Amino acid sequence: MFIRTKKIKGNHYAYIVENKWTRKKVRQRVKKYLGRVYKFPKTQDIDFFEHNKIQNPEQYIKDSSKKRIIRDLIKIELLKHGFKQNKNIWKKDECMIDIKDLKIRNKKQKSIAVAFNEGLLTEFAVKKILNLKVNNEKDTYLLAKAFVEAGLDIPKQLFIQFFNKFFK
């Protein structure tokens, strides 16, 4: 399964789809609607380690849960794209992201997708990273792919430490 976007009446919408083979060709079957896609340009570059005042990445990984690291990565992307924080809620235009509960919604409380980098930040994509099972070091590409699909730019050094702690 993967995320696909469709353009309908000028707006983009995200869906979880899977490929199904028929006799003659492949058909995509929609498994779940993820919501409207919102795109925001990057307004600034922010270094993950500097912003979070991390001097020792190994210690940060050692002291952090998988969920905390994901939240910190999401916060950096939100900052880079001009979102503003009010307690646990990050907002920009109609988009609201509850960083504590990892809910990505619009003002009407409908699920949405936010385009960052080469991916889409959705509740599905975040859960995929949190629940990913990697069997061996050769499967590191699955973890890297999950970060890219979620639109999260994880520094290489952090990725290696993250993999070593949670998947080795």
C-alpha positions in Angstrom: 0.0 0.0 0.0 1.1 3.5 -0.7 -0.2 7.1 -0.7 -1.5 8.6 -3.9 -2.8 12.1 -4.6 -5.6 13.0 -7.0 -6.4 16.5 -8.3 -10.1 17.2 -8.2 -11.6 20.6 -9.1 -8.2 22.3 -8.5 -7.5 20.7 -5.1 -5.3 17.7 -4.3 -6.5 14.8 -2.1 -4.6 12.0 -0.6 -5.6 8.3 -0.6 -4.1 5.0 0.6 -4.2 2.7 -2.4 -3.0 -0.7 -3.3 -2.4 -2.3 -6.7 -4.7 -5.2 -7.8 -3.9 -7.3 -10.8 -6.8 -8.0 -13.3 -6.4 -10.3 -16.3 -5.1 -7.5 -18.5 -3.7 -4.7 -16.3 -3.1 -3.3 -12.8 -5.9 -1.5 -11.1 -5.5 0.8 -8.1 -8.0 0.1 -5.3 -8.5 2.9 -2.8 -8.3 1.6 0.8 -8.7 4.8 2.7 -9.2 8.5 2.1 -6.6 10.6 4.0 -7.9 14.1 3.3 -7.1 17.2 1.4 -3.5 18.0 0.7 -2.1 21.4 1.8 1.2 22.7 0.4 3.3 25.4 2.0 6.6 26.7 0.7 9.6 26.4 3.0 10.2 29.7 4.7 13.4 29.0 6.4 16.2 26.5 6.9 16.6 25.2 10.5 19.2 22.8 11.7 17.7 20.0 13.8 20.6 19.8 16.3 21.0 23.5 16.8 17.3 24.2 17.2 16.9 21.5 19.8 20.2 22.4 21.5 21.5 18.9 21.0 25.3 18.7 21.5 25.5 15.0 21.7 23.2 13.1 19.2 24.0 9.8 20.8 22.8 11.0 24.2 19.7 12.5 22.7 18.8 9.2 21.1 19.6 7.3 24.3 17.3 9.6 26.3 14.5 9.8 23.8 11.6 7.6 22.9 10.7 6.9 19.2 7.6 9.1 19.6 9.6 12.0 21.0 12.1 11.9 18.1 9.2 11.8 15.6 7.6 14.7 17.3 10.8 16.7 17.3 11.3 16.0 13.5 7.7 17.1 12.8 8.2 20.3 14.8 11.2 21.2 12.7 9.3 20.7 9.5 6.4 22.8 10.8 8.8 25.6 11.7 10.6 25.4 8.4 7.2 25.9 6.6 5.9 28.8 8.7 3.6 27.1 11.2 3.0 28.8 14.5 2.8 27.1 17.9 0.1 27.6 20.6 0.8 25.0 23.3 0.6 21.6 21.6 -1.2 22.8 18.5 0.7 24.1 15.5 -1.4 26.1 13.0 -1.1 27.6 9.5 -4.1 28.7 7.5 -6.7 25.9 7.9 -4.2 23.3 9.1 -3.8 22.3 12.7 -1.4 19.7 13.9 -1.6 18.4 17.5 1.9 17.4 18.2 1.0 15.6 21.5 -1.6 13.3 20.0 -0.1 13.4 16.5 -3.4 14.5 14.9 -3.2 16.3 11.5 -6.5 18.0 10.9 -8.2 21.1 9.4 -10.4 23.6 11.3 -13.4 21.3 10.7 -11.5 18.5 12.4 -11.2 16.5 9.2 -8.0 14.5 8.5 -5.6 16.2 6.1 -2.2 15.7 4.5 0.5 18.4 4.5 3.1 18.3 1.8 6.6 18.6 3.0 9.8 17.9 1.0 9.1 14.9 -1.2 6.3 13.4 1.0 3.0 13.9 2.8 2.7 14.3 6.5 -0.4 12.3 7.4 -1.5 10.4 10.5 -1.1 7.2 8.4 2.6 8.1 7.6 3.5 8.9 11.2 1.9 5.6 12.4 3.8 3.7 9.7 7.1 5.0 11.1 6.1 4.3 14.7 4.9 0.8 13.9 7.5 -0.2 11.3 9.2 -3.6 11.8 12.6 -4.0 10.2 14.1 -7.5 10.2 17.7 -6.8 9.3 20.1 -4.1 8.3 19.3 -4.6 4.6 15.8 -3.3 5.4 17.1 0.1 6.5 15.7 1.4 3.2 12.2 0.7 4.5 12.8 3.1 7.4 14.4 5.7 5.1 11.5 5.4 2.7 9.0 5.8 5.5 10.6 9.1 6.5 10.7 10.4 2.9 7.0 9.4 2.4 6.1 11.3 5.6 8.0 14.4 4.4 10.4 14.3 7.3 13.9 15.4 6.7 16.0 13.4 9.2 19.7 14.2 9.5 21.9 11.2 8.4 23.6 11.0 11.8 20.2 11.0 13.6 18.9 8.4 11.2 21.8 6.0 11.9 21.4 6.4 15.7 17.6 6.1 15.4 17.9 2.8 13.4 20.5 1.4 15.8 18.4 2.1 18.9 15.0 1.0 17.7 15.6 -1.6 14.9 18.8 -3.5 15.8 
